[in-house]
C-alpha cells in the first residue's frame, strides 16, 4: 500500500485556541485513516513534540522588547516570510505530500509558502477560521460594532480607523501585508479550495467577491463516539472563552445583574479587568474563574444550565457550541455570524439578539427557571443535532471526498 502524506500547516503546534483544536483533531482523524501527517509550524516553548520540528520556522512572538532592527526584521516576516519558504522547500525535499492543508498562517508562517507548494504540484486546502480573506483585521469589527467598510477593496480603511489595536503603525503594517498578499494573489491563485465551517462565512466571502466554486462548506466536528459527559445541572450559566471585546461579555454581565442569574466566566484576556470592574459596579452575580481547560472545563460545561455565547462579531462556527452539545448542555447564542445555524432555537438552545441586554436577561431567566427535565430534553436535542450535522463521520467523508477530487485533478 502506497503511503499518503498530509502536510498539515498551522502557526502554533499546541492547543492555543479554537483553530488549533480543529488543526489537531483533523490531524488525529487523518492518522486514523492511514495518512502520515507531517506538520509545518513555528517553534514555541509550549509546542507538542514532533519528529518534524527541525523544519519549523523560528518563533515570532509579539509584545516583547526588541531592538529597532529586530522589529523591522519581524515586520518583514509578518508580511512575507522567506524563512518559511526556505524551510518548507527543505521539508518538501525530504517528503512528498499528496495534499497540503493549511489553517492559520498569517502573521507568522505567512502565505509566502503557497507558491512553493503550487510549484511542487501539491494541491493546497485552507480552512477559513476567520474573515482575514476579506477584512484586513479579520473580525469585521470596529468600535464594538460590525464593520464592512473594506468591502469592494477599500482596505485603506484599516489605517483610516486604526483597526489593529487602535494603532496607526500596526494598522499600516497590516495594510501593507494585505496589499502585498493580494497583489501577488498568494491566496486567490495558490490555494485550490477553502474549507469554510459555517454557511454564513461562505456566503459572506462570496458577497465580498470570492468565487463560490473555490469554497467548500465542511462543518467542524465533535467527538461523539464515547458518549456524552452528562452531569447534574447546577444554578449557573457558563461562558468559556477569551475575554475580548468582540465576545459581548458586557452584555452578559449587564443581563446577569438585571435577571439575578449567576454567571461563571472561564477564561482570560485583555478585557478581564474592565469586566470585573463592571460586574462589581453592577453587583452582578458573576464569578471569574480564570483560564480553565481539559476535564475541569468539561465538568463546568456539563453542570451548567446553559452555555452562553453573547458575541457581537461575526463568529464562524464556535467549537464551544459542539462541546456543550457533547455534554448535554443547551446553548444560549447571539443571532450573529454562524452561531444561529448551530442552534435549533427553542429546541437545542435559545437564539438571542446580539447586544440586547433585556433579551439576554429574559433568556437567562428562562433557563434558570426551567425544570431539569426540560434542560435535559434540550441537551438531547443538541446531541441529536451534533450527530446529524457535526459528526466525525460526516467531516471525514467530506474531507476525504475533497482530497480525492484534488489529487485526481493533480495527477
N, C-alpha and C positions, 0 to 999 in steps of 0.2 A: 504494500500500500504506500503510495507517494504521500509524504508528509505535506501538510498545508500550514503555511506560516502566516500569521496575522501580525502586522506591525501596528501596535496599539500606542497611540501618541497622546500625551497629556502633560501639561506643565508640571504638575505635582504627582509624586508617586507615594502618596499616603492619603488616608481618608480625611481630606480637609473640608469638604463641603459636598453639596448635592451632586455636582458634576463628577467628583471623584468616586462617589458611591456608584453612580452609573458606570463609570470607567472600570472600576474593579469588578463589579458584578458582571459586566459584559465580558471581561477577560476570563472570569471563572466559568461562565457559560460556554464560551468558545473552547476552553480547555476540555470541558466535559464532552464536547462534540468532536474531540480528537485533533483540534488545532494546536499547533505550537505557537504560543503567544510571546512575541518579542516586544518589550516595552521600550519606548523612547521618551525620555523625560528630562527633568532638571535635578541636579544634585541638591539635596536638602537634608539637614540633620534628622528630620523625622521620617525620611523615606523608609519604606519597607525594603528588605533585602532583595536583590535581583542579580542574576548572573550576567545581566547586560548593562549594569550601572557604569562600567568604564566608558560607555559611549554617551552617557548623559551629559548635557551641557552644564557649564558652571552655574552656580546659584546666582540668581538675581533676586535680591530682597529689598523692598522699599522701606523708607523710613530710617535708614542708617546714615550716620555721619560719614560722608565721602568727600574726597578731595574734588576740586573743580574738574580735573582731568578725568577722574573716575566717573563723575556724574555725566560728562559728555560721552564717555565710552558706554555707559549704561543706557543712555538715551538712544545711542545708535543701535544697540542690541534690541531695545524695545521695538524699534521701528523695523529693523531688518537684521536678523542675526546671521552673520557669515559663519560664526562658530557652529550654529545649529546645522547649517548646510554642510560644512566640512565633516562634522561628526556623523551626521546621517549618511553621507556618502561613504564614509569608512564602514559604518554598520552595514550598508547595503552591499559592500564588497564581501562581507562575511556571511550574509544571509539574504536569500531571495524571497521576499514576501509575495503571496498571491494577492493580498489586499492590505491597504493601509487604512486604518480607521482612527481619525483624529477627534479629539474632544476640545478642551480649551488649550489654545496655543498662543493667543495674542499676549503681548507684553513680556513674554519670556522666550519660548521657543521661536515664535513669530511664524507667519505664513510663508516666510522665505524658503521653507523646506518643500513646499508643494511643487515647484517647478522641477526639483531634483527627482521627486517621485514620478512625475509625468515623463521626464526624460528617460527614466529607467523602465518605463512601461508598467508601473504599478498603479492599478486603479485606486482612487482615493475617495473615501467616505468621510464625512464630518458630521458629528452630532451637534445640532444647534441647541446650546444650553441657555442662550440669552439672545438679545437683539443686536449684537455688535455688527452683524452683516448689514444692518440698516442704520442704526443710530451710533455715532462715534463713541458716546458714553455708555452704550449698551443697555440702558434701562428705559429710554424714552420717558425720563422723569426729570422735572426741573421745579425746584421750589416746592417739593412735596406733591406736585400735580403732574399728570400725564402731559408730555410734550412731544409733538410730532413736527416741529418746525424745520427739521433737516430733510423732510420728505421732498423728493424731487432733486436731491443732490445738493441742497443748501447747507453743506456741512460746516461752513464758516460760523454757523450759529453756536457751535460748541465753544468757540473762542468768544464770540459776542456775549454769551451768557455765563462764561466761566463754569461750564458744566462739570468739569473734573475737580472735585474738592474745592470749589469756589476759587480756583487758582488760574490766572491767565497763562502762567508759564506751563503748567501741566496740561491745560486745555489746548494750548498751542502745540505742544508735543503730540497730543492725540490727534489733533487736526492734521499735522504733518504725516503722522502714521497712516491715517485713513486716506489721505490724498495719495501717498505713495503706493499703498496696497491696491487702491482702485486703479491708479494709472498703470500699474503692472499686471492688473487682472489676476492677482495672486489667488483669490478665492473663486472668482467667476469662471476663469478659464482652466484652472488647475485642480479643482475639486469636482469629481464626477457626479456625486449625489450628496445631498444634505439630508440627514435624518432629523426630522422635526417631531419632538414628542407630543406637542399639542396641535390641535387643528387651528386654534387661534393664531399661534405663531406662523403656521404655514400660510394662512390667509393674509396675515399682516405682511409677511415677506413678499407675497405675490402683489399685494397692494402697493408695496414700495418698489416694485419693478423686477423682482426676481422671477425667472421663468419657472412656471409650475412644474414642468417636466423634470427639473433638477431636484425637486423637493419630494421627500417620501415621508408620509406620516407613520411613525412607529412609536407607540406609547411606551413609556418606561414600564418596567415590570416589578413585581414584588414577589418574594419567595413565599409560596403558599403550601408547598408540599409537606411541611412539617406541622401544618395546622395553625390555628390562631393561638395567641397568647391571651387568654381570657382572664380577667381579674374582676373582683367585686368593685363596683363603682363607688367612689368617694364624693366629697362635696365640692370639687373644684373643676374648673375648665383650664386646660393647659395650652400654653403657647410654647413651642420649641423651635428655636432658630436663632439667627443672627439679630442682634438688637440694632437695627439700622433704620433710617428714616422711612424707607420705602415699605417697611413691614407694617406700618399703620398701628403701631402699638399704643400711640397716644389715644387713638380712638378706642381701643380695647380697654385701656385703663379708665378713661372717662366713662365708658359704658359700665364697667365694673362698679365704679363709685355710684352711678345712677341707679343700678339694679341691685346693688348689695350682693353681688355674686363673686365668690372667691376665685382669683386667678393665680395660677402658678406660671412663672416665666422661667423657662430653662434655656439659658443661652448667655452670650456675652457679645459686646460690640460697642461701637462708638457712641451710641445713644444711651448707654446704661445709666450714667449719672443723671442725665436730664429726665429720664423716665422714672428713676427712683424719686427725684425731686417732685415730679408731677404727682406720683402716687401718694407721697407724703402730704403734699399740699391739699389734695382732694380727700384725704383719709380713705383712699380706695383699699379694699381688702386684697392686696396684691403682694405676693411673696416672690422675691428674686432668688433663684436657686443657683445662678452661675452656670457655667458650662457643664452639661450632663451628656453622657454618651453610653452606648452599649446596653447591657441588661438593665441598668438603673433607669435609662431613658425609656426603654420599652415598658418597664414597670409603671412609670409615671403615665405613659400614654394609655396603658391598659386600664388603669384605675380612674382615669379622668372621665367625667361625664360627657365631655366632648373635647376635641382638639380645635383650636381657633386659628384661622388664617385671615387676619384683618388687613391684608396687603392693600396698598394704594397704587401699586405699579403693575405693569403687565407681567404677572407671574407666568412662567412657562407651564410646567407640569410638576408641581411640588411632590417630591418623594414622600414628604411628611404625610400627605393625604393617604398614600398607599400604606404607610406604616401604621396609620390609625386604623384603616380597614383590616390590616393584618392582625391587629389587637382587638378587633371587635368594637371599636370606638367610633361614634359618629363624628362628623366634621362640620364645623360652622365656618363657611368660607365666603370671602368677599366676591362680589359679582364682577370680577375683573380678570383680564387675561385668560389663561387656560384653566383657572380654578373651577368655574361653573361646569365645564364639561366633564369634570371628575366627580361631581356630586349629583345624586338624584335628590332634588330639592323636596324635602318633606319625607323622604324615604331613607337615604343613607346619611342625610345631614340637612343643613339649612343654608341656603344661599342668601346673603345679606348685602345691601348696597354698601359699596366701599365708602368709608369715611362718615357714615351716618350713625352718630352716637346713639340716638334714640332707638333706631332699628337694631343696633347691636345689643343694646340693653334689653330689648324685648326678646331677642334670640337667646341671650344668656339666661334670662328668667325662665324661658321655655324649657331649656334643658335642666335647669336647676329643679324645677317643679315636676318634671316628667318622671313617672314611675320607672323603676329599674327595668321592668319588663319591656316598656316602650323603648328605652335606650338599647336594650338587648336586641329588639327587633330591628332597630336602625343599624346596629352593628352587624347583624346578619345580612341585611340588605347591602351594606358596604362590602362585606366579604364576597357576596354573590357578584357584585359589580366588578370587584378586583379579579375574580376568577374568570369572568366572561371577557373583560376588556384589557386587563393589565397583568396577565399571567405570564410566567416564564415560557410556557409552551408557545403562546402566540408571538411573543417577542422573538423567540428562537426561529420560528417559522418565517417571519417576515424578514429578519436579518439575513438568514441563510438564502432566502429567495433573492434578496438584493445582491448579496455577494456572488451568487451563482450567475445572475444576469451580467454583472460587471466582468467577471472572469471569462465568461463566454465571449463577451464583446472584445475583451483584450486579447483573446487568444485563439 
